[in-house]
Amino acid sequence: MQECSLHVRGLLSGVQSLERRSGLLELSGLSGREWYELLRQKLVPQLGTSGWLVAAVVGGTNIGKSVVFNHIVGSRASAVSPLASGTRHPTVLVPERFGDAEQLQQIFPDFELRRWEAAEGALENTDRDLLFWRTAAELPDWLLVLDTPDIDSDARVNWQRADAVRRSADVLIAVLTQQKYNDAAVKEFFRRGAREGRTAFVIFNQVHLPEDEPYWPVWLETFSRETGLRPEAVYVAPSDRRAAEALRLPFYERQPLSAGVGGESDRPYDPERVVRPGDELSRLRFGELRIRSLRGSLEELLHEVRGVRGWLQELSSASEDLRRASQRLTADGLISVRDWPSPGTGVLSAGIRDWWREHQTGWARAINSAYSAAGRLVLRPITALRGVVQGPQAEQVDVYRQREWSAILRVLENVFERLSWLAESGHPVIRERAGRLLRGEVRSGLLELLRREHEEVDFDGELRGVIDDQMLRMQRERPDIFALCRHAGNVSAALRPVTSVVMFSLGFGPAGELAAQAIGNVAASALVHVAADVAGGAAAAFAGEAAVSTAAGSGASILQVWFQRLQHEYLARRGGWLMERLQRELLGSLPEELREAAGLRESAEWRETQAHVAGLEGALREVSVDRETGEQ
């Protein structure tokens, strides 16, 4: 039984974890599900423990439950009221050896315990779930007896409290009358008790004797058929208010005690014999009744449809439905960033050349810097002409900024088109979220945020960051190619004066210097121009110098791949910026929540819960009990 106790505690923790993870599935909560309340209110507090039997006096409105309760315990422990719905809070009497309130709190976890001081305490009108208790010397050491609120009251809280008592109880003392035995709410209450293995004793109260003598068997047959309960014993009590108030109400046995767990089965049946209900309870073999109620609760917990397995199937189906639907509302499925504009080969090449120039050292840096300055002076007319045709680099950045903003608007248009479709045809959870995102204020707010942030982007800084990352990556991953480029730059610095003189002597003038500068730049930064030429679809244009020819011949394909990767990284960074902003502002944590809810069946909590269910099913077959002591 200790193994069962470990499994029910693990199961309680598991299903509560699954409930927290499944909020998006929009299933009704665990609270109020009968199997869950049995798990929490009966099995966890009582399974694996020993020593007591809980008997509850239960029934409908204004039928004398408190009268019966007082006769069972032999004192006016519960207030008797002629008004309907008198008892609002349960009252429990415990044996003197029972222990302290902490032990009682474990048995009734949903109630706030109050020491019994006056019988009228149970009539207090409050929303707090109170349970009044005191010790009773006349009770057997293993018996707890409760008076309960009405199970058919107009006050919902009354029958919620009665339900909580029913789940904790092992024995139900059903108080019925001619008016209440066939009441729908009453029958449903006892129907649940029957499914959960509760032992029942039936007392027909307020019976007019001898006039009603022929009718109680009909009442009993109807009640048993409609609820599934087979009472261990049946008693009738006459309608006698004075005797009831004086604790002298007679209870007549009307059916022999059945052979089985109820108690003495061989006692002669005497319809005129008056019994004391408390004495009848004292004769019960409480261990067997207790194990019957625990087994019944376990069987209801493990029921394929009504129990935890039915709930797990609900979770599984809802999770699968959401998984299929959620594929359309993830960052990858909803937000598609395509055809992002490139800043152009020229801008990238200039950035790479600047990086290489900044990282040259020693005499090569000095020579190339001097010739670059001279080249700029000689080539000023040509540079000016190129500026007229292509525009200044600053203007190129502005053009790129505008192209990128146009791409952002296209992405936004596509996102809202998809949201509109999801709002009309998606999963209920997704329809609600998508509809919320389509509100006008959400659109305008998002557009303004993106416009403001886009205007503040430092494109030169973005480009420098990407180039720096990729150059260092090349140095780390392909040090041979990186070293070859650096060596080519050093060689070209030595050859650069000769190249310039030769070009001028051949009469090329400024054009010759342009070619010379090109050759020098190729050598000084072979990576730059080889990469730029390859990216433009051409071979290395200048192969006159051995160092440059060697660099181009051995590394062109590698440099081509590297340059394309640099472009890809820059576009990924810019497109990633938009993706991140849209996901944060539109979707928030929803994609992660959807993945978690949709992947519920693959979670550790799911596997652990299933393992505890299987463990309980196996342990249930081995439940045993000592018939005399109730030890499990």
N, C-alpha and C positions, 0 to 999 in steps of 0.2 A: 504493500500500500504506500510505502514511502516513495517507491518509484513513480507511482501515479501522482503523488503530491508534487514531485519534481517536475513532471511533465505538465501538470495543470498550471503551475507557476510560470514555466517557460512558455506555455501556450498563451497565457494572458499577456506576457511581455511581448510576444511575437505579434499577436493580432493588433495590439495597440500601436506597435511600430508600423505595421502595414497600414493601419488607418491613417497615421500621420503622413505617410508617403503617398497615399491614394486620394488626397483631397481633390485633385483635378478630375477624378473619375465621377464625381458628383453622385455617389451612392449614399443612401441613408446611413447615418452613423451607427456605430456599435451600440451606443446607449439605447436601451429599449428593446433590443433584440433578445428574445428569451434565452437563447443559448449563451449569449454573452453575460447576461445578468446571472444566470446559473453558475457560470464559470467564476464570476467575480464575487457573488454573494453567498454561494453555497460551497463550491468545490475548493476554491483556494483557501477559504477560512477553515473548512472542516475536514478535508481529505487528509489522511495521514495522522489525524489526532484521534483521541478516544475519550470516552467517559461520560457522555451525556446524550440525551434524546430531547429533541425540541418538538413540543406539541403545541399547536396553535388552534384556538377557538375561532372559527371563521364563519361568515355568513352575510346575508343581505341586511338591508336597513330595517331597524326597529323590530327585530325578531327575538330579542332577549339574549344576545351573545354574552353580554356582561353578566347576566343572571347565571348562565351556565358556567362561566368562568369562575364566578364567586363560589358556586357550589363545588366545583372541582377542587379549589384550593381551601375551601372551608372557611373563608373570611370575606369581608366586604373590601376586596382589593381593587375592584374596578367600579367606577361610578355607574349607577343605574339611572337612566333618564327615560321618561316617557316620550321624549321628542325624538324624531328621526335624526339619524346621523349624529348621535350623541358622542360616541367615541371617535376622536380625531387622531389620537396617537396610541400606538401599542403600549401595553403594560406587560412586563414579564416578571414572573416570580422564579427565583433560582434557589436551589438547596443551599444550606448554610455552608457546606464544604466546597461550594463551587469555586470560590476564588474571588478575584477582584474585578473591578470594572474594565481593566485592560483586556482580560480574557473575554469578557462579554462583548467588548467593542470589536474584537476579531470576528465574532460570530455574526454581528449585525453591523457591518462596516458603513452602511449608509445613514445610520442614525446617530443623533447626538444624545448621549446618555444623560439621564437625570435621576437622581435619587428619589424614590417614591416617598412623598410626605403626606399626601392626601389623595383620595381616589379621584377628586375633581381635576387633578392635573392633566389627565388624559383628554379632558374636554377643552383644553386651551386652544383658542383660535389663532394659530400662527402658521406661517409658511415654512417654518423650520421643522425638519423631520426629527421629532423628539421620541425617545423611548424611555419610559419610566420603569424603574426596577427596584426590587427589594428582595431580601431573602425570606424564605418560608421554611420553618422547621418541619412542617408536616410533609414536605415533598421528599421523595426518594432522592438519594445522592446523585442520581444520573438523569433527573428529569427537570426540564425547563418548560414552563407553561405560559402561554401568551394570550392576552385578549387583543383583538385587532380592530381597526376601522372597518367600516362597511365596504364590501366588495362591489356594491352596485350603487354607490353614492353619486349624487349629482356633482359633488366636489371631486374633481379628478385626482387631486392630491391624496384623498382618502384611500381610493383603491390602488393608487401607486404604492402607498405605504403597505397596504394589505398584500400586494403582490410581492414586495420585498420580504415580508414575513413568510409568505408561502414558500418562497425559494429556500429560505433558511430552515424551514421546518422539515421534520421527518414524518409527523403524524398530523393529519388535519381532522379536527373535530367539527364536522359540518353541522351547523345549526340551521334547520330548515323549518318552514311552516307551509301550510296549505297554499298561501299566497306566493311563496318564494321558491318552492322546489323546482318550478319549471321556468323561472325567470332566465332570460337569455344571458345577461351578464353573469349571473350566478353559475349557470351551466358552463360558460366559457372558463371561468375561474377554476372550477373543479375538473374540467376537461384537461387543462394544463397540468393540474396536480396528478391526474391519472397517468398522463404521458411521462411524467417525471418520477413515477414509482412511489408516490406518496401513499401511505396507509391511511385509510379513512374510517372514522366512526361517525355514524349518522344519529343525530338527535332531532326528532320531530318535536318542536316546542309549540306551546300555546294550542295544544290539541284539545278539542272538546270531547271528553270521554263521558259516556261510552258511545256517543253519536258518531264520532269519526273513526271508530275502530275498524269498520270495513274498508276505509279509504286509504289508510297509510300504506298498505301493500301496493296499491296502485301508484301512489306518489313515489314510492321507493323504486318500483320497476321502471317508471318513466325516467326518474333521475339517473338511475344506473345505466339505462340504455343510452341516454343522451350524453352522458359524461364519460362513460367507460369505467367509472369507479365501481369496485365491488367491495362494499364496506365490510369490515371485520365484525362489526356489531351494530345493532340498531336499537334505539331507545325512544320512548315517547314520554313527554312531560306535559301534564295538564295545564290548562290556562287558569292560573291561580296567582293573582298579583300579590295577595297578602302572604301566601306561602313563599313566593319568590323573594320578597323583601326580607322575610324572616329567615332565609336560608334553610327552609324546610320543604322545598319543592321536591316531590317524589319523581324518580326516574324509573320507568318500567321497561324491563327488557322485552323486546318484541321479536327477537330472532336469536336462535342459539349462536353462540360464537363459532365461527367457522374453524375447521381444523386447519392449522397452519401457524403462521407467525404471530397471530393476534394475541394469543394467550391460552388459557385453559380451554380445551376443546371437548372435554368429556363431562362437563358439568351439566346436570339435567336442566332442561329448559322449563322455567316457571314464569308464565305471563303475569302473575300477580306479584312476583318478587320485586321489591324496590332496591335499586342499587345506588351506590355513590360513584359518580364518574371518576373521582379521584382514585378510588380503590381499583376501578377497572384499569386505569392507566398504570397503577403500581404493579399489576400482575403481568404487564407486557414484557416479553423477552426483547429488551430494547436493542440488543446487539444486532439481531436479525432485521428489525425494522430500520435501524440506522443504515445497515449495509444495503437494504432494499432501496432506500431513498437516494443513497450515493450512487448506486448502480443506475437507477432511473435517471438521475441527473447526468451521469456520464453518457448514457445512451442517447438522451436528448441532445446533449452537446455534440455528439458525433453523428447525428442524423444526417443522411445524405442530402436532404432538401432543407429541413428546418434548422439544421445545426451549422457548425463551423465549416463543414465541407461545402454546404450550399453557398455560404458566404464567400468562401475562397473561389468557387466557380463563378460567382458574380464578379469578383475582382478580376479573375482571369479573362472573362469575356469583355468586360469594360476596358481592361488594359489593352487587349488586342485591338478592339475598335479604335481606341485612341492612338495606338501605335500606327495603324494604317493612316489615320487622318493627320497625325502630327508630322508625317513626312512632308506635308505641304506647308507646314508652318515652322520651319527651322530656318536658321540663318542662311543655309545653303539653298533651301527650296524656295523661300520667299524673296530673298534679296539676291539678285543676280547682277553682278558687276561685270559687264562685258564691253568690248570695243573701247577700252580706256585709251585715251590719246597718248601718244609718245611725244616727249619733248623734242625729238629729232636727233639725228646722228651728229649734227654740228654742235649742238649744245652739249651732248654727252662727250664728244671728242675734246671740246675745249675744257671741260671739267677734268677729264683724264690728263690732258697736257698740263694743266695747272697743278694737278696733284703731283705729277712726276717732277715738274720743275721745282716744286717746294721740297721734294725729297732727294734732290741731287746734292752731292757734297763735294768739297775740295775744288781742285782746279777745273773739273768738268763743269761745275756749277758756275764758276767765274767766267769761263770762256763762252758758254751758252748764253749766259745773261747778257754779256757784252754784245754778242752777235744778234741776239734777239732784239736788243734796243736799236742797233744799227739797222736791222731788217725792218723794224717798224717805221723808222724814219724814211728809208728808201721806198718802202711799200705804202707809204701813206696815201698816195693818189689811188693805188689799186684798192686799198682797204676802204677808202672813201667810196669808190665806185661799187664795191661789194655791199657797202652799207646802204647805198641807194637802192640796190636791187633787193637785198635780203632784209634790210632794216637792222638797226642796232640790236645788240644782244638783249638789252633791257626790254626793247619792244617785242622781241621774240618771246620773252618770258610772259609779257602781258597777253600776247596772242595765245600762248599755251594755257594761261590761266582761264581765258575765255572759253577755249575748247574744252577744258576740264569741267567748267561750270555747266556747259551744255550737256556733257556726259552725265553729270550729277542729276540734272533735270530729267534726262531720259530714264535713269535708274529709278528715280522717285515715281515717275509716271507708271513704270512697269510694276513697282511694288504696290501702289494703290490699286492698280487693275487687278492684281492677284488677291489683294485683301477684299475687294468688292466681290470677287467670285467666291472666296471662302465664306464671306458673310452670308451668302445665299445658299451655299451647298455643302458647307463643311460640317464637322462634328459639332454638337451643341456647345461644347466648351469653346471650340475655336470660333464658331459663329458669333458668340457673345464677345469674345476678345477682339475679333476682326471688326465687328460693328463699332466697338468703342474706339478703335484706332482710325476709323473713317470719319470721325467727327471733324467739322470744319476747323475748330480751334486747334486740334491736334495737327492737322495738315499745315496750317499757317505758321504755327509755332515751330514746327520742325523745319520748314523752309527758311524761316528767318534765322534759326540757329545755324543751319548749314551755310547760309550766305555769309553770316558774320564770321564764322570760323574759316571759311574758305578765303575770304579777303585778307585774313591775317596770316595765311600760310607763307613761310619763307621758302620759296622754291629753290633758291640757290643753296640754302642750308640743307634742304632735303636731299638735293643732288650730291652735295659734298659728303653727306653722311653715307649715302649708298656707295659712292665711289671709294671712300675710305674703307668701308667694310669689305668691299669686293677686292680691292688691292691687297689689303692685309690677308684676306682669305687666300688669294693667289700666292702670296709670299709663303703662307703656311702650308698650303696643299701642293703647290708646284714650285718649290724653290728653284728648280733648274731653269724653268722658263723665266721666272722673275730675275734670276741672276744674269741670264743671257741678255735680257733687255737692259739691265743696268750696265753691263759690259759694253753693249752696243752704244749706249749713250756716251760712255767714256771715250771709246774709239772715235766717234763722230766729232767729239769736241776737239781732238787733235787734228782731224782731217778738215775741219770746217774752214780754216783760213785758205787752204789750198783750193778747196771747192769754190770759194768765192772768187779767187783770182782767176781761175780757169774760166768761170762763167763770164766774167767781165772781158777777159781777153778774147773770147769768142764772139764778142759784140752783142751779147744778149741784153746788156744794160739792166734796166730795172726788171725786165722779165727774167733775165739770167739770175738776178739776185733772188727773185721769187722762187725759181727752181732750186737755187742753191739753198735758200732757207728751207725749202721743202725737204731737200735731201738731208740738210742738217737736222731738221726737226724729226725726220724719220729715224735718223740714227740716234739723236738725243733722246727721243722717246719712241723707240720702235713700236712699243706696245700701242701707243696712241694711233699712229697712222696705219699700221697694219690692221689694227682692229677697225678703224674707220673705213678703210678701203674694203676690207672683207665684208663689213656690214653693208656696204654699198653695192656689193656684188662684183667687185673687181679684185684682181690680183695685186700684189705689192707693186707699186708703180716705179719705185726707185730701187734697183738692185745692183747698182754699180759698185757699191762698197761691199767688201767681203762680209763685214760684220752684219750689215743689214740683210744681205742675201742669206746668210746663215740663219739669222733670226726668223726671217720670213719662211725659209724653206722648212725649218724644223718645227716651227710653232704656229704657222698660220691657222691650221684647223683648230688647234687648241685655243688660240686667241679669238677665233670666230665664235666658238662655243662660249668662251668667257664673256665676250662682249654682249652676246645675246642674253646670257644669264644676268649681266648687269642691267640691261634694259628690263628684263623680266622682274628683277628685284625692285627696280624703281617703280614700275607699274603696280607691282604687288603692294608696295608700301602705300602708294597713293590710293589704290582701290581698297586696300585694307582699312585705311582711315575712314572712308565712307561706310564700309561694311560695319565697322565697329560703332560708328555714330548711329547708324540706323538700327542696329541690333539693340544698343543701349537705350535709345530714345523711344523706339517703337515696341520692341519685344521684351526688353528687360530680362528678367530671369525665366520668362515663359519657356523658351526652348529647353533649358535645363530641367525645369519642372515637368515638361511633357516627356522628355526622355526618361526621367526617373519614374513617372507614373506608367509610361508605356512599357518600361522594362521591369515591371514589378515582379514578374514570374522568374526573372533571372537574379533577383536580389538575394542576399544572404538571409534576410528576414523571412523571405518566402520559403527558402529551403529549411530553415530552422523550424518554422511553424509546421510545415508538412511533416518533419521528423517527430515533433511532439504529438501531432495527431496520430501518426502511425504507432508511436510508443504507447499512447493511451489505448488504442484499439487492442494492442497486444496485452497490455496490463489488465484491461477490463476482463479478459478471459480468466485471469488468475486471481481475481479479488476473492478474499476469504475473510472470515470473521469468527471470533470465538463467541459461541452462542450465549455464554453466561456473562462475560465481562465486556463484550463489545470491542475488544482490542482488535485492530486491523493489521 
